[in-house]
Amino acid sequence: MSEFIIANGTNNPVQAPLVPTNVVPYSNHNSMTVYVICEVPERIVRKHLAPTPFEYVSNRCMIYVNDFSESEKLPYMDSAILFEVKYKSIIGALYMYEWEDNDIAIATGRMWGYPKKYADIQLSRRGNIVKGTTIRKGATLIDIEADLSSSASKTEKPKTFPHLNLLTIPNPDGKSILMQKVTLRDNSSTCKTISDTACKVKISLNSSDNDPLGDFTPLKVLGGGFSVTDFAATEENGWAKIIDTII
């Protein structure tokens, strides 16, 4: 076997990594999000947590569509449903399901344990109406509409930091798990809310093959709104940390 130089890559292929070694730091100074705060049936939350090491905390969740496309280094569209969970003594946010439209962003997030998949995601504003949609395999998984002209009181959001994730790598034989780690990521200290407008919101959820978002219906909408954030993931806080080893 010939000798080779071990490349300083963070992803395959090592000769031209999908995820560049300098992916962090990155930022977006105008990150726009339309979101809904909901309650879902507790038994459904517990069902989806069952294959994970995370403990149930609440049946309240946040569902959102986010426009991160103004980032110079890592532009993408993003959407997710997240819940407060507990791991040992840490209470944080679990991205139960998440979608993006940029393969570099998807691969980067999966490196840290985020369950990212590809979807077509749109966030648009016409006058006072903001719409966010997430479409995967022809199914509209998330459809949110916010009316900024309407008045509504602010609803307390579920805990959104730190992020608790389950980084899972399968064995190449497909019969078992090679590695499973619990990771923590928290860049809240370098994210600043520019505006957060509470308003009346509407949402519908549906499932596609292997995307069981429709399981979380019926939803009880508690509130929602439209926010703009100055986001930054720095060298100090943009990477994830392994806090425990399952396998």
N, C-alpha and C positions, 0 to 999 in steps of 0.2 A: 504493500500500500504506500503510495507516495505521500510525502509530508504536505500539510496544508497550514495556512495561517488562520488562526481563529479570528473571525471578523468581530468587530465591535458592533454587531447589529442587534436589534431588539425584536426582530421578527423575520420570518421567512419571506422570500429567499434571502439567505445571508449575503449573497453577492449583490443584491439590490433590494434591501428591506422595504416591505410595504409601509411599516411604521418607521420613520426616520429617528435616529438616535436623539435628535434635538427637538422632538415633537413638543416637549415642555421646555420653556414656558410658552403659553399661548393666551390670547385674550380676545374679547369682543366688547367694544365700548357702547354697543347699542343692541343688547340681547333682548328681544321682545318675546313675551310669553302670554298666551291666553290660557287660563286655568279654571278648573272647577274643583271645589271641595265637596266631597260626597261621603255618605255612609253606605256601606254595602253589607249584606248579610254576614254575620260573624262566622258562621259555619263555612262559608265560601272562602273567607280569608284564611281560616285554619286549614282548609283543604289544600290551598296553594302553598302554604308554609310547610306542610307536612314533610316534603322531601328535603327540607333545609334544616340547618341547626338553629334557626332563628325562632325566638319565642313571640307569641302573639302579644301585642300591646293594645291595639285599638282597631275598630272596624272603619275608622275614618281614613280617607285616602285623598291624594291629590292627583288629578289627571290633567295633563297639559300638552300643548303644542308650542314649540319654541323655535324661533328663527335666530340662528347663530351664524348666518351667512355673511355677515360683515367682518368676520375674523379673517385677518390676512393670512395666517398660517394654517388654520384648520376650520374652514367654512363648512357648515352643515346645517341641516334641519333635524329637529329632534322631537320626540314625543314619548310619553311614558305614563305609567301608573305606579305610584309609590305609596308605601305604608310605613308607619312607625313600627319598629320591631326592637327586640332586645337580644343581645348576645352577651351572656354572663352579666357583667355589671354595666354594659354599655347600651344605651338606648339611642338609636339612630334611624336613618331612612333606608329602606330597602327598595331598590328599583325592581319591582316584581316583574314587570315587562317593559321593554324599551326598544325603540326603533329610531334609525337614522338613515340618511341618504348618501353618505360618503364612506367608502370602504376603509379609508385611513382612520376616520373617526370610530368606525365600528371595530376595527382590529385593535386600535389603541384602548378603547373601553373594555373589550374582552380580555385584554392583557391584565387589566385591573380587576376583572370579575363582573363587570356590567353585562347584562344579558342582551346585548344589542343585536338587532336584526335589521335587514334592509327593508325600507318602505318608501313610498312616494309621499312626501309631506308638504303641505302648503299652509302658509299663514298669510292672510290678506286683510286689508282694511279698506272699506269703502264708506266714507263719512264716519258715522259713529258705530258702524257694524264691523266687528272683527270676527273672522272665521278661521278656524284651524281644523285641518283634516289630515288623517293618516290612512293611507290606502296600501294594502299588501295583498298580492295575489288576487287582485280584482275586488277585494272586500274592503269596505270602509270601516276600519276598526274603530276610529275615533272621529267624531264630528262635533265640534264645539262652536257655538255662536254666542258672542257677548255684545250687548247693547250698551255702549259707553254713555249714551244719553239718559239712561235710566239710573235711578238712585237706589243704592243698596248699602246696608251696613257691612263693614268688613267682618269676615269670618276668620276665626283663628285657623291657621294652617297646621297640618300635621308637621311634626319635626322633619326638617329637610336636610339637616346636617347633624353629625357626620354621615357619610354614606357607608353602609355595611354591605359587603358583597361576598359572594361565594365563587371563588375562582376554581373552576373544575376543568381538568385536562384528562381526556379519556386515554386508555391504553390503545396502542395502534391496532391490537387484535379486535377491538370493539366489544370486548366481553367484560371489561371492568374499568375502574377509574385509576388512572396513573397517579394523579395528584389532586388534592382538594384543600384549599386554604381559605380562611376567612380574612378578608382585607378591609381596611378602613381608609377612607379618603375624605379630607375636609379642607376645602379652600374657601370657606365662608369668610375668613378674615380679609380676603382680598376681593370680595364681591360687594358692590355697593348698589343698593336699590335707588334708582333715579326717580321712578314714579311707580305707584301701585294703585290703580283705580278699581274700586269695588263696583260691581254693576250686576244687572240681571244676566244670567247665563242659561243656555240650554245645551244639553249633551245627549248623544246617543252612542252606544257601544255595540260592536258586533264582533263575531269571531271569524277567522279564516282557518285554513288547515294549520294546525299546530300553533295557533295564536288564539287561546281561549278567552279573549277579553270579554266576550258576551256572558261568561260565567258570572261576572260581577253585577249583573242586573238581577233584580230591579235596583236602581240607584235612588237614594234619597239625596237630592241636591241641597246642600247647606249654604252655598254661596260660591263666589268666584270673582274673576276680574281679569285685568290686563295690566301687565307690569313691564317695565324696562329696567334692565340691570347693566351696570358696568362690571363685567366679568373678567377675572384674571386667575389663571392657574400658574403659579410661580414655580421656580425650581425648588423652593422650600416646601410648598404645600400642594403642588400639582400632581405629584406621584402618589400612588397608593402604598400603604404599609401592610405587611402581613402581621396579623395579630394572633393567629392561631393556626395550627395544622390539624386538619381532620384526617387526612390520609397522606 
